Amino acid sequence: MTQPPERAAGFAAYITVTAAYWAFMLTDGALRMLVLLHFHTLGFSPVQLAYLFVLYEIAGVVTNLSAGWIAARFGLTSTLYAGLSLQVVALLALTQLDPAWSITASVVFVMLVQGLSGVAKDLAKMSSKSAVKILAPTTSGGLFRWVAILTGSKNAVKGSGFLLGAVLLAVFGFVPSVLTMAAILFLILIAVVVGMPSGLPVGRKDAKFSEVFSKSRNINWLSAARLFLFGARDVWFVVGIPIYFYAVLSDGSEAGNRAAFFMIGTFMAVWTILYGIVQGLAPRILKAASRTDVQILALAKRWVGLLIIVPAFLAGLVWLVPEPSKVLTATIVLGLLVFGGIFAVNSALHSFLILSFTDAKRVTMDVGFYYMANAAGRLVGTVLSGFTYQIGGLPLCLGTAAVMIGLSWLGTSQLKASENGESAA
């Protein structure tokens, strides 16, 4: 059956938005790895490294809270263009960092630039995720399938960015790598502006900022669960694991640093890519098309409970065997890959539930509020990652992750299959 013209145009717009989002996330992943590894070699402590990303996450909280209203008021294409433009500016600004500056001045400058990058990322993310709700099929699990594919592919691309950033740093150095990414992203921005078809909402003048705060019990509890879920990931992912692996893998020489950069970047890339692949497969893994509302919510509670086991086990193992060894490192890697698979299913369930709980009129508002909670979780996890690693090493990072997953389970347990006509499927 031939699609109506407006549906075909909308689908083309969704494809364009998604492709731009992939390009953005490739640079986002690469930039994070470049900043983390470059400033670690300059002597930054774990807490100082965490500070570099704090404003990035704070900006995410503020941006997501307001991006829903901005998109509702001015349209989804406006937020996408703004996100891509700001990322180009952030990349160019980062090249102006002077090695002669003090550590304090460097930290403040990079924090500000990372904050700008955080605004850019969440503007682009909200545009893509909201487009799914508007354009996805409404039958046979179409919404779950489309959002899982978008989110999974995005994370696979970001994982490739981690590896790209580590390789660029080892081969070309910091400034040439950042300049190259800025140039490529600028060309993509031009292509998107020129080639963007119609099909996405253009905004409504009567949109009020107060509408971003959801009155839905399900959306509020799901947002709380999301906060702790992503905090539990970033508490070991942002600073703890990269620095732990660097200490294990590098002998301090330039050649040793390069080898460590490549191996750390490879692990972060493989973890994120596999995480993205599992996200994309989540509807099939869960057989979501044949599930009822009650069954999907029961699965959400079951999978987050299962996730607690992995970091708790790894925390105990690293605490009992404090001296690094090949066997211990291999076990940690394997355990974190298992964590990534289970985490991916949880994330896919959340991404489906937020779009199923909202409606097309409020989608940008509710998605923005939900990702505000997501960004708040990353902020908490980022701060705790540097803090817990500095005072208690990797065991405390992983133990904190287990506690936060427990809190996510409590939030998930409050979700109901229906609420004032809302449906989970």
C-alpha positions as CSV (number, residue, x, y, z in Angstrom):
1,M,0.0,0.0,0.0
2,T,1.4,3.4,-1.0
3,Q,2.1,5.8,1.9
4,P,0.2,9.2,1.8
5,P,2.5,12.1,0.7
6,E,2.5,13.6,4.2
7,R,3.5,10.2,5.8
8,A,6.3,9.7,3.2
9,A,7.6,13.3,3.8
10,G,7.5,12.7,7.6
11,F,9.4,9.4,7.2
12,A,12.1,11.2,5.1
13,A,12.4,13.8,7.8
14,Y,12.8,11.2,10.4
15,I,15.6,9.5,8.4
16,T,17.4,12.8,8.0
17,V,17.1,13.6,11.7
18,T,18.4,10.2,12.6
19,A,21.4,10.4,10.2
20,A,22.3,13.8,11.6
21,Y,22.0,12.4,15.2
22,W,24.3,9.5,14.3
23,A,26.9,12.0,13.0
24,F,26.5,14.1,16.2
25,M,26.9,11.1,18.5
26,L,30.1,9.9,16.7
27,T,31.7,13.2,17.5
28,D,30.3,13.2,21.0
29,G,31.8,9.9,21.9
30,A,35.1,10.8,20.3
31,L,35.3,14.1,22.2
32,R,34.6,12.4,25.5
33,M,37.4,10.0,25.1
34,L,39.8,12.7,23.8
35,V,39.1,14.9,26.8
36,L,39.3,12.1,29.3
37,L,42.6,10.6,28.1
38,H,44.3,13.8,27.1
39,F,43.8,15.5,30.5
40,H,44.6,12.3,32.4
41,T,48.0,12.3,30.8
42,L,48.4,16.0,31.8
43,G,48.1,14.9,35.5
44,F,44.5,15.6,36.3
45,S,43.2,13.6,39.3
46,P,40.0,11.4,39.1
47,V,38.0,14.1,40.8
48,Q,39.3,16.8,38.5
49,L,38.5,14.6,35.5
50,A,35.0,14.2,36.8
51,Y,34.7,18.0,37.1
52,L,35.4,18.3,33.4
53,F,32.1,16.6,32.6
54,V,30.0,18.1,35.4
55,L,28.8,21.1,33.6
56,Y,28.2,18.9,30.5
57,E,25.7,17.0,32.6
58,I,24.3,20.0,34.4
59,A,23.7,21.6,31.0
60,G,21.9,18.4,30.0
61,V,19.5,18.7,33.0
62,V,18.7,22.4,32.1
63,T,18.5,21.8,28.4
64,N,16.2,18.8,28.5
65,L,13.9,20.7,30.8
66,S,13.6,23.6,28.4
67,A,14.2,21.7,25.1
68,G,10.7,20.2,25.1
69,W,9.1,23.7,25.3
70,I,11.5,25.1,22.7
71,A,10.6,22.3,20.3
72,A,6.9,22.6,21.0
73,R,7.2,26.4,20.4
74,F,9.6,26.6,17.5
75,G,9.6,23.0,15.9
76,L,11.8,20.0,16.0
77,T,14.0,21.0,13.1
78,S,15.0,24.2,15.0
79,T,16.3,22.2,17.9
80,L,18.2,19.9,15.7
81,Y,19.9,22.7,13.8
82,A,20.8,24.4,17.1
83,G,22.3,21.3,18.5
84,L,24.6,20.6,15.6
85,S,25.7,24.3,15.4
86,L,26.5,24.5,19.1
87,Q,28.6,21.3,18.9
88,V,30.7,22.8,16.1
89,V,31.2,25.9,18.2
90,A,32.2,23.7,21.2
91,L,34.7,21.8,19.2
92,L,36.3,24.9,17.8
93,A,36.5,26.5,21.3
94,L,38.3,23.5,22.7
95,T,41.2,24.0,20.3
96,Q,41.9,27.3,22.1
97,L,43.0,25.6,25.3
98,D,46.5,26.8,26.2
99,P,48.9,24.3,27.7
100,A,50.5,27.1,29.7
101,W,47.3,27.7,31.7
102,S,47.1,26.5,35.3
103,I,45.2,23.3,36.0
104,T,42.4,25.4,37.6
105,A,42.0,27.6,34.6
106,S,42.1,24.6,32.3
107,V,39.4,22.8,34.3
108,V,37.1,25.8,34.3
109,F,37.6,26.4,30.5
110,V,37.0,22.8,29.6
111,M,34.0,22.6,31.9
112,L,32.4,25.6,30.1
113,V,33.1,24.1,26.7
114,Q,31.8,20.7,27.8
115,G,28.7,22.5,29.1
116,L,28.1,23.9,25.7
117,S,28.5,20.5,24.2
118,G,26.0,19.1,26.7
119,V,23.4,21.6,25.5
120,A,24.1,20.7,21.9
121,K,23.7,16.9,22.5
122,D,20.4,17.1,24.3
123,L,18.9,19.4,21.7
124,A,19.7,16.9,19.0
125,K,18.6,13.9,21.1
126,M,15.2,15.3,22.0
127,S,14.5,16.1,18.3
128,S,15.2,12.5,17.3
129,K,13.4,10.7,20.1
130,S,10.3,12.9,19.8
131,A,10.2,12.2,16.0
132,V,9.8,8.5,16.8
133,K,6.5,9.0,18.7
134,I,5.1,11.1,15.9
135,L,6.1,8.8,13.0
136,A,6.3,5.3,14.3
137,P,3.6,2.7,13.4
138,T,1.0,2.2,16.1
139,T,0.5,-1.6,15.6
140,S,2.4,-4.9,16.1
141,G,4.9,-3.4,18.5
142,G,6.0,-0.7,15.9
143,L,6.7,1.9,18.6
144,F,9.0,-0.4,20.6
145,R,10.7,-1.6,17.5
146,W,11.4,1.9,16.1
147,V,12.6,3.4,19.4
148,A,14.8,0.4,20.1
149,I,16.4,0.6,16.6
150,L,17.0,4.4,17.0
151,T,18.5,4.2,20.5
152,G,20.5,1.1,19.8
153,S,22.0,2.4,16.6
154,K,22.8,5.7,18.3
155,N,24.8,3.9,21.1
156,A,26.6,1.7,18.6
157,V,27.7,4.9,16.7
158,K,28.7,6.6,20.0
159,G,30.8,3.5,20.9
160,S,32.6,3.8,17.6
161,G,33.2,7.4,18.6
162,F,35.0,6.2,21.8
163,L,37.4,4.2,19.7
164,L,37.8,6.9,17.1
165,G,38.7,9.4,19.8
166,A,41.3,7.2,21.3
167,V,42.8,6.4,17.9
168,L,42.8,10.1,16.9
169,L,44.6,11.1,20.1
170,A,47.2,8.4,19.8
171,V,47.9,9.1,16.1
172,F,47.3,12.8,15.5
173,G,47.2,14.5,18.8
174,F,44.5,16.6,20.5
175,V,44.0,19.8,18.5
176,P,44.2,18.3,15.0
177,S,41.6,15.6,16.0
178,V,39.2,18.2,17.4
179,L,39.5,20.5,14.3
180,T,38.8,17.6,12.0
181,M,35.7,16.6,13.8
182,A,34.5,20.2,13.8
183,A,34.9,20.5,10.0
184,I,33.1,17.2,9.3
185,L,30.2,18.1,11.6
186,F,29.9,21.6,10.0
187,L,29.6,20.0,6.5
188,I,26.9,17.6,7.9
189,L,25.0,20.6,9.3
190,I,25.0,22.3,5.9
191,A,23.8,19.1,4.2
192,V,20.9,18.7,6.8
193,V,19.8,22.3,6.5
194,V,19.7,22.1,2.7
195,G,18.2,18.6,2.4
196,M,15.7,18.5,5.3
197,P,12.3,17.5,3.9
198,S,9.0,18.6,5.5
199,G,7.1,16.3,7.9
200,L,8.0,17.3,11.4
201,P,5.9,19.6,13.6
202,V,6.7,23.3,13.1
203,G,5.7,24.4,16.6
204,R,2.7,26.1,18.2
205,K,2.7,29.7,19.6
206,D,0.6,28.9,22.6
207,A,3.1,26.4,24.1
208,K,3.7,27.3,27.8
209,F,6.9,26.5,29.7
210,S,4.9,25.2,32.7
211,E,3.7,22.4,30.5
212,V,7.1,20.7,30.7
213,F,6.4,19.4,34.3
214,S,4.4,16.2,33.9
215,K,1.3,15.5,36.0
216,S,1.5,11.8,35.0
217,R,2.4,9.5,37.9
218,N,3.9,7.0,35.5
219,I,6.1,9.5,33.8
220,N,7.3,10.9,37.1
221,W,8.2,7.5,38.5
222,L,9.8,6.3,35.3
223,S,11.9,9.5,35.2
224,A,13.1,8.7,38.8
225,A,13.9,5.2,37.8
226,R,15.8,6.5,34.8
227,L,17.8,8.9,36.9
228,F,19.2,6.1,39.1
229,L,19.6,3.6,36.3
230,F,22.0,5.9,34.3
231,G,23.7,7.1,37.5
232,A,24.5,3.5,38.2
233,R,26.2,3.2,34.8
234,D,28.2,6.4,34.8
235,V,29.5,5.9,38.4
236,W,31.9,3.4,37.0
237,F,31.9,4.2,33.3
238,V,33.0,7.9,33.2
239,V,36.1,7.9,35.3
240,G,36.5,4.7,37.4
241,I,37.0,2.0,34.7
242,P,39.1,4.1,32.2
243,I,41.5,5.2,34.9
244,Y,41.6,1.7,36.5
245,F,42.5,0.2,33.1
246,Y,45.0,3.0,32.4
247,A,46.8,2.1,35.7
248,V,46.8,-1.6,34.8
249,L,47.8,-1.2,31.1
250,S,50.2,1.7,30.9
251,D,53.9,1.7,32.1
252,G,54.0,5.5,31.9
253,S,56.1,5.7,28.7
254,E,54.8,7.4,25.5
255,A,54.5,4.0,23.8
256,G,52.8,2.6,26.9
257,N,50.3,5.4,26.9
258,R,49.4,4.9,23.3
259,A,48.9,1.2,23.8
260,A,46.7,1.9,26.8
261,F,44.7,4.6,25.0
262,F,44.0,2.1,22.2
263,M,43.0,-0.7,24.6
264,I,40.8,1.6,26.7
265,G,39.1,3.1,23.7
266,T,38.6,-0.4,22.3
267,F,36.9,-1.6,25.5
268,M,34.7,1.5,25.8
269,A,33.8,1.2,22.1
270,V,33.0,-2.5,22.2
271,W,31.0,-2.1,25.4
272,T,28.9,0.7,23.9
273,I,28.5,-0.9,20.5
274,L,27.3,-4.2,22.0
275,Y,25.0,-2.3,24.3
276,G,23.5,-0.6,21.3
277,I,23.1,-3.9,19.4
278,V,21.3,-5.5,22.4
279,Q,19.1,-2.3,22.6
280,G,18.1,-2.7,19.0
281,L,17.3,-6.4,19.5
282,A,15.4,-5.8,22.8
283,P,11.9,-6.1,21.3
284,R,12.8,-9.5,19.8
285,I,14.5,-10.6,23.0
286,L,11.5,-9.7,25.0
287,K,9.0,-10.8,22.3
288,A,7.4,-7.4,22.9
289,A,4.9,-7.6,20.0
290,S,3.0,-10.4,21.8
291,R,3.2,-8.9,25.3
292,T,0.4,-7.2,27.2
293,D,0.8,-4.0,29.2
294,V,1.0,-5.9,32.5
295,Q,3.6,-8.3,31.1
296,I,5.9,-5.5,29.7
297,L,5.8,-3.7,33.1
298,A,6.6,-7.0,34.9
299,L,9.6,-7.4,32.6
300,A,10.8,-3.9,33.4
301,K,10.8,-4.7,37.1
302,R,12.4,-8.1,36.6
303,W,15.3,-6.9,34.4
304,V,16.3,-4.1,36.7
305,G,16.3,-6.5,39.6
306,L,18.6,-8.8,37.6
307,L,21.0,-5.9,36.9
308,I,21.8,-5.4,40.6
309,I,23.7,-8.7,40.8
310,V,26.5,-7.8,38.3
311,P,28.1,-4.7,40.0
312,A,27.5,-6.2,43.4
313,F,29.5,-9.3,42.4
314,L,32.3,-7.3,40.7
315,A,32.6,-5.0,43.6
316,G,33.1,-7.9,46.0
317,L,35.6,-9.6,43.7
318,V,37.8,-6.5,43.2
319,W,37.7,-5.8,46.9
320,L,38.8,-9.3,47.8
321,V,41.5,-9.4,45.1
322,P,42.9,-5.8,45.2
323,E,46.1,-6.6,43.2
324,P,45.6,-6.3,39.4
325,S,46.1,-9.4,37.3
326,K,45.3,-10.7,33.9
327,V,42.6,-13.0,35.2
328,L,41.0,-10.3,37.3
329,T,41.0,-7.8,34.4
330,A,39.5,-10.3,32.1
331,T,36.8,-11.1,34.7
332,I,36.0,-7.4,35.1
333,V,35.8,-7.0,31.3
334,L,33.5,-10.0,31.0
335,G,31.3,-8.9,33.9
336,L,30.9,-5.4,32.5
337,L,29.9,-6.8,29.1
338,V,27.2,-8.8,30.9
339,F,26.2,-5.6,32.7
340,G,26.0,-3.8,29.4
341,G,23.6,-6.5,27.9
342,I,21.2,-6.4,30.8
343,F,21.5,-2.6,31.1
344,A,20.6,-2.3,27.4
345,V,17.4,-4.2,27.8
346,N,16.4,-2.0,30.8
347,S,17.2,1.1,28.8
348,A,15.2,-0.1,25.8
349,L,12.2,-0.8,28.1
350,H,12.4,2.7,29.5
351,S,12.7,4.3,26.1
352,F,9.6,2.5,25.0
353,L,7.6,3.2,28.1
354,I,8.2,7.0,28.1
355,L,6.9,7.2,24.5
356,S,4.0,4.9,25.3
357,F,2.9,6.9,28.4
358,T,2.8,10.2,26.6
359,D,0.7,11.4,23.6
360,A,1.6,13.2,20.4
361,K,0.5,16.7,21.8
362,R,2.8,16.4,24.8
363,V,5.6,14.3,23.4
364,T,8.4,16.9,23.3
365,M,7.4,18.1,26.8
366,D,7.4,14.6,28.4
367,V,10.5,13.4,26.5
368,G,12.3,16.5,27.6
369,F,11.3,16.0,31.2
370,Y,12.3,12.3,31.1
371,Y,15.7,13.1,29.6
372,M,16.2,15.8,32.1
373,A,16.0,13.0,34.7
374,N,18.4,11.0,32.5
375,A,20.9,13.8,32.5
376,A,20.5,14.3,36.2
377,G,21.4,10.6,36.7
378,R,24.5,11.0,34.5
379,L,25.4,14.1,36.5
380,V,25.2,12.3,39.8
381,G,27.0,9.3,38.4
382,T,29.8,11.5,36.9
383,V,30.4,13.3,40.2
384,L,30.3,10.0,42.2
385,S,32.6,8.3,39.7
386,G,35.5,10.6,40.4
387,F,34.7,10.9,44.1
388,T,34.2,7.2,44.8
389,Y,37.2,6.1,42.8
390,Q,39.5,8.6,44.6
391,I,38.4,7.5,48.1
392,G,37.6,3.8,47.5
393,G,38.9,2.7,44.1
394,L,36.9,0.5,41.7
395,P,35.2,-1.5,44.4
396,L,33.4,1.6,45.8
397,C,32.4,2.7,42.2
398,L,30.8,-0.7,41.5
399,G,29.2,-1.0,45.0
400,T,27.7,2.5,44.6
401,A,26.3,1.3,41.2
402,A,24.6,-1.6,42.8
403,V,22.9,0.7,45.4
404,M,21.7,3.0,42.7
405,I,20.2,0.2,40.6
406,G,18.3,-0.8,43.7
407,L,16.8,2.6,43.9
408,S,15.9,2.4,40.2
409,W,14.1,-0.9,40.9
410,L,12.1,0.9,43.6
411,G,11.0,3.6,41.1
412,T,10.2,1.0,38.4
413,S,8.1,-1.0,40.9
414,Q,5.7,2.0,41.2
415,L,4.7,2.0,37.5
416,K,1.2,0.9,36.7
417,A,-0.1,-0.7,33.5
418,S,-2.7,2.1,33.0
419,E,-3.3,5.5,34.5
420,N,-6.2,7.7,33.5
421,G,-6.3,6.1,30.1
422,E,-2.5,5.8,29.6
423,S,-1.3,2.6,28.2
424,A,2.0,0.8,28.2
425,A,1.6,-0.6,24.8
